[in-house]
Amino acid sequence: MKKIIATLILFTLTLSLLCSCSLFDGLTDNGVGTKIRIGYLTGPTGMGLAKLMHDNGGTEGNEKYEFIPYTDSSFATADLNKGEVDVICLATNEALKYYNSSDKSTRVLAVNCLNSLYLISDGEHKVNSLKELEGQTIYTCQNGTPAIILNYIIDSLDLDIEVSYTIDDKTMVKPVDVRSQVIDGNLPYAVIPEPIVTASLLKNPEYSVDINLADEWASIPGLEDIPVTMGCIVSTQSFIDENRDTLNAFLTEYEASVNYIGNVENVENAANYVAECKIMDAAPAAKKALTNLDGAIAYLDGKEMKSALEAFYKAMGMPLPTDEFYYEK
């Protein structure tokens, strides 16, 4: 009888241990599921993340999320490739370029930013449309989305405008390089994205915001209903396969964050969150940038995202990805 009782106790303990293992299989020590490592850059592609960061430990993160800032998208994609980050915010053209050239397992999860490009001018050269700039030179940075979109608009509208990336034998590679030249008052016309626009004008208020490039884009025949999809968030197929439920829960929370930050009715709190999370340096500048970006911090996913991105990539003459590039919950 004692042997029977001992056997039953051993069986009960073993069963309890097996159940316990199955209950916590795939969970972290704190029992909440896989911690998602989220990479982001300063600027509009990262702005929509600010409320989610605020709600989840700020820059320090919490048991659900780790937030990793990057100063260069190439470092972010390198870490994605090595599995050291799980999702990253990128420009849409960079996401496609990375997919086509480096990693076919890249998946775009959602669009997080529409147009954020503006033409600014110094105090002596204010204009209302690109048509007024025929015969003139517009300065922008050599790398990234601004040059691609600006050149496409100029070519599509058949305008006689030169685009230059060089001033006084100095090549402006990134938007911050253009900002430096604007601060010094060296450029009569420049195209840069928010929040670089706001940062530049705060240092040199002689400049004004003259043209929203979304308006010029929409004047191209056939593009009236195609948004300028500039920012997105991506992951990899392997991470999706192993963490689909956790990822979908994140995307639900992320969508709410993007929509909150993009709503001008929330601009006071949103600006504080953006500054708090160090996506911009100060709340007043963040408020001005978010006000200028009215409607541009937006969330698209699923079929809406696929339709918008395909139309954008096609219009820009970029090589189209296969359907697997677009994630759908």
Beta strands, then each sheet from edge to edge (+ up, - down):
strand 1: 36-41
strand 2: 65-70
strand 3: 87-91
strand 4: 106-113
strand 5: 117-121
strand 6: 137-139
strand 7: 162-164
strand 8: 166-167
strand 9: 170-171
strand 10: 189-193
strand 11: 208-212
strand 12: 231-236
sheet 1: 2+ 1+ 3+ 12- 4+
sheet 2: 10+ 5- 11+
sheet 3: 6+ 7+
sheet 4: 8+ 9-
end
